[in-house]
Amino acid sequence: MAVRERRSMSAAETTELWTRFKAGESFTAIGRALGRHVGSIYAVVRAHGGIAPAVRRRARVALTLEEREAISRGLAAGESIRTMAQQLGRAPSTISREITRNAGPDRYRAVEADARAWRAATRPKPTRLATHRRLRTLVAAKLLAKWSPAQIAGWLVTAYPDDPTLHMSHETIYRSLFVQARGVLKRELTAHLRTRRPMRRSKRASKAGQTRGQIVDAVSIAQRPAEVEDRAIPGHWEGDLMTGAKNSHIATLVERTSRLVHLVKVPGKDTTSVVTALIREVQRLPAALRDSLTWDRGLELAQHHRFTVATDMAVYFCDPRSPWQCGTTENTNGLLRQYFPDGTDRSVFTQRDLNQVAQQLNTRPRKTLGFRTPAAVFAKAVARTG
């Protein structure tokens, strides 16, 4: 079974992600811009509670890469620690510790030492709530009483005016709730916030201009030609996205006349992933049998114009909350549950696995076809058009 390699997000990509998020862009728009699955974008933002992490900067007193390279050259030239320290304007003890913690004078490497120091600097420092049990108890109790962080911060100042160790800003409380890495206050306490949001939302975030819950220029199934409805002419297809465990999906394509099914592996539910996978699959079909596609109102086909341009297939959409209008798909999904029961993680199946399941369905006699197989009926249609 093929395992998909996951590419970690670069520093530049992470910076662009937070820039776009703070500008109010949606997760989908950010994922499209970075060429990432929307779930990956959400995971990064969710882990930080919607609060952009501070840009990392090297401490003013820390050794720089240039200084470490000077140390490396000095070691190679046989210079003493005091000589190197004097040249760099550093204490001899600083140079000595630097060499000792990085494999010693014989194996010291400036680039490796600098990278090690940068990694070590990421160790999280304990927060005040983590080290101050009484303050943590007071804040948690007020959150349970549905006080806002601003109310708690103000109350702490008035209730304990002479004890600054019990004072805390509302921003710090929010960060303790939202940022997973801190883990100081239980995340369940966010349910007691007024908004109940699990993360901070950008002040510029807006639904204006975002086509949430609707598909732009969707052509209704009511405008579909009559020949599609009566199944008289082959080449008209229905499609759907079957959802499984762990946010996994399989796209289905069913030809209405023959009931021939194609199963398509998709990396995600976002419209770019789904439409790209469908285009690749449909382009393998005979051009004469690519007339139309009828789909439910799922936003995974929001890029239907791109699909039509690439395949020359018209796309029609069912009415809202009317999946029964794609009856062939509904029936096929019922047959597919024999192979993919509800709760199955569909991401573990390769395209080869899906092709084998489709072949079994397509070579199984169907009562509605007079006990002929979908494959035989479709092959006959191909022969007529060829």
N, C-alpha and C positions, 0 to 999 in steps of 0.2 A: 504494500500500500504506500503510495507516494506521500511524503511528508513535505509540506510547504515550508520553505525557509522564511523566517521572519526577519525583516530588515529593521534594525534599530533606527530610531530617529536621530538625525544628526543635530548638532548644536544650532546650526543655521535654520534647520526645519523647525526646531523647537521655538526658536526666537520668532520666526514668522508665524507659527501657530498662535502664540500669545499676542502678537501684534494684531492679528486678524480677530482674535477673540475679543480683545479689548475694544476693537473698532465696531463690535456688534455683529460680526458675521456669524451665520449659523454653523453648526457642526458639519452639515452637509457641504456647505460652500467651502469651508476650510479644508475638508477632506478632498474635495475636487481640486482645489488649488495646489495641494501638496501631493496629490496622487496617492492618497491614503484612504483606507476604509474608514467610514464615519465612526465605527466603534472604537478604532484606535485613537481618534481625536477626542472622543468623549472620555475614554479611559485616562488620558493624560490630564485633561481639565478636571475630571472628577477627583483624581488622586490629590490634586492641589486645591480642591474645594472652590475652583473658579478664581483662585487668587494667584496671579502670576508670581512665580518665585523671583526673588531678587537676583539681579544679574551678578554672577560671581566675579569677584575681583581679587587679585592677589594682594595679600596683606603688605602694607608699606614696608614692614621690617623683614619680610621674607626674602630669601635668596632668589635672584632672578635666574633665568636660563643662561644669560650671558655670564653671570658670576659663576655658575656651575661649570660652564665651559672653560672659564679661566682656571678653576680648580683642577679640572681634568688635564689641561695643558701643563699646569704647574706640577702635578703628580708625574706626568710623563717626562718632564724635564728634571725631576728629582729635587724640586724646590721644597724647602721646609714649610711646615704649617704656619710659622710666624711670618715667613716671607710672603706667603700667599695672603695671609690676613692683613698684612701691612699694605700690600698692593690694592686690596679690595676695600680697605677701610673698615674691616670687620674684626671682631674679637677672635683671637686664636681658638677659643673654645667653640665658637660657632662653626669654624671650618673643620675642627676635629670631629664634632658631633655629626656634621654633614657627611664626612667620609666614612665614619664608623657605621652609621645607619644605612649606608648604601654600598655594602659588600666590601668595604675596605679599600686601601690605596691601590691594590693590584687589579681590582675588577670594577673600580668606580667608572660609571658612564653618566655623563651630564644629562642626556636626554631622558634616560631611565630614571635617574634621581629626581628630575624635575616633574616627570609624570607621576611618580610615586608620591611626591609632596602634594601635588594637586589633588590626587585621590584622597589622601589622608585628611585634607582640609575640608572634605565634604561630611565628615562625621558630625551628626546632629548634636547640637548643644542642648542640654536640658532646659526646658522652659520654666518660668516661674510657677505655673500651675502644676508642673510635674514635681517640683521640689518643695512646694508649699501646700501641705495637705489641708490645712484649715481653709486657705483661700479657695482651693479646689472644691471643698465641701460646700462652702458658702455659695459659690457660683452655680454649682450643679443643683443645689436646692432651689435657688431662685429660678433657674431655667425650668425646673419641674413645675414651678408655680406659674409658668407661662410669662415670666418677666422677660422683657427684651434685653439684649446685651447693653444697650444704652442706659436703660433703667437700672440695671445691676451696677454698671460702672458709676453712675451718679449716686446710688444708694451707698456704695462702699465708702465713698468720700465723706458723706454726711454721717454714716453710722460709725466710722472709725477715723475721725479726723486727725487723731494723733498717731496713727499707725500706718505709715506709708507702705509698709510691706503688704497691706491688705487692699491697696489701691490698684486698679487695673483698668485699662482703656477698653471700650467696647470692641475696638478692632482686634485686640488680642484675644478676646473671648470668641469672636467670630472665627479667627484663624484656628483656635484650639478646637473648635467644633468641626470646621470644614476640611482642614488639611490632614489627610490620613497619616502622614509621616509622623505627626506629633502624637497622636493616639492618647491624648491626655483626658479629654472628656469623651464620654461614650457618644457615638454617632447617633444613637437613638434619641438623644436630647434635641436634635434638630427638628424632630416632630413637634416639639413644643414651641418652636418659633412661629411667629405670625404667618410668614410666607410658606413655612414648611419646606423650603427649597433645600436640596442636599448640597448645594454649592452656591457661591457668589455669582451673580449674573452681571455681565457688563452693563454699565450705565447707558451705553449706546445701543444695547440690544433692542430690536424692534421687530415686530411682525410685518411692518410696512414693507412692501416690495417683495415679501416672501410668499410663495404660492403654497402655503401649508394647507393640506387637506383638499387641494384641488389640482387638476392637471390642466395646464394651459392649452387652449385650442383642442380640447378633447372632442372627438366626433362620436355622438351618441349611437348606440346600437340601433336606435329607431331609424337611423339613416342608412343602415346596412341594406344592400340589395336583397330582393326577395329570393334570388337564386341561392343565397347563402343559407337562408332559413330552411328551405325545402331539401337541402343537401343534394340537389340535382347535379351540380357541377363540382368536381373535386378541386382542391387547391385552396380551400378556405380552412383556416386553423383557429383553434382556441388555445389560450395559454393561461398559466397560473404560476404562483410561487408557493410551493409547499414548505411550510416552516417546521423545523424540528427543534430539538433541545440545543442549548448553548447558542441560540441565535443563528442556527445553521439553516440553509435553504437549498432547495432543488427546483429549477424551473422546468415546467412541463409544456410540451407542445403536442396538441392532438388534432389530427386532420379530421374534419367533421364527417366526410363521406365514408372513409375507410376505417376510421377510429385508430389509425396508425399513431403511435405515440413516440415522441422523442423526449429523453430526459437530459437535462443540461446542468452540469455542475456550475454553480456560481459562487464566487468568493465572498460575496456580501449582498445585502438587500438594497444597497444604494442603486440609483437608476443607472449610473455609469457602468457599474459591474454587471448588472442584469442585462442591459441593452447590448453591451459589448458581447456578452456570451451568447445572447439570442441571435445577434447578427452573424456571428461565426457559424452557428449551427444552421440557420436558415439558408445561408449562402451555399450550403452543400446540397440543397434540394434542387430539383429541376426547375428552371425559371418558369415553365408553364404551369407549375403547381404551387406558385407563390402569389396568390391573389389577395388574401386578406388575413388579418389576425384580429381576433376578438379577445379582449382582456378585461379583467375585473378593474375596479377603480383604484387599484394599488398604485402608490406613487413610484414604485419601482419602474414603471414604464413612463415616467414623466418626460423622458427624452424620446418620445415616440416619433417625433419628426426625424431625428437622426436614424432611427430604425427604418423608417419608410424610405429615406434617401438611399440607404445602403442596400435595401432588399427589394425595393419597388413594390412593397406590400402596404396596402391601406390598413390602418389600425382603427378599430371601433372599440368603444368602452361600454361596459354594462352600466345600467343606472345605479346610483348610490345604494348600497346595502341590498343588492339584488344579484348575488352570485348564482342563483338558480337560472339566470339567463344564459349562463355558460354551462348548460346541462351536460354536455359531453365531457367537459373537464371535471365536473363534480363526480360523474360516474367513474371516470378514470382514476381520480384521486382515491375513491373507495377501493378500487382494485390495487392501487399502489400501497395501501396501508398493510396489505399482506406481506409486503417486502420491507416497508418502512413504518413500523408501528408508531403510534403517537408517543412522543418522548424520546425518539431515537435521534442521536446526534448525526445529522446528515453530512457533516463536514468530513467524516471519516471515509466516505465512499468516493472512490476515484471515478473519473469519467468512464473508465473501462467497466467498473462495477455497474454504473448506470446503464451503459449500453447493453450489458448482459440482461439486466432486468427488462429493459425495453424490448429486447429480442424475444424474451419469453412471452411477454404480453402480446407482441405482434404476431407470434406464431401459434397463438391459442385460438381455437375456433370460437366465434361469437354468435350467439343466438340471433342477435339483431341483424347479422350479416348472412343469415341463412346457413349458419355454421361454417362459413368460410372464415379465413383468417384475415386480420387487417393487412398483413404483409401481402397476401395474394390479391386482395382488392386494390391495394395501392399500386402494386406492380402492374396490374391490368390498366390502371389509369395512366401510369407512366408510359406504357406501350402505346396507348391511344394518342397521347400528346406528342410522342416521339416520332 
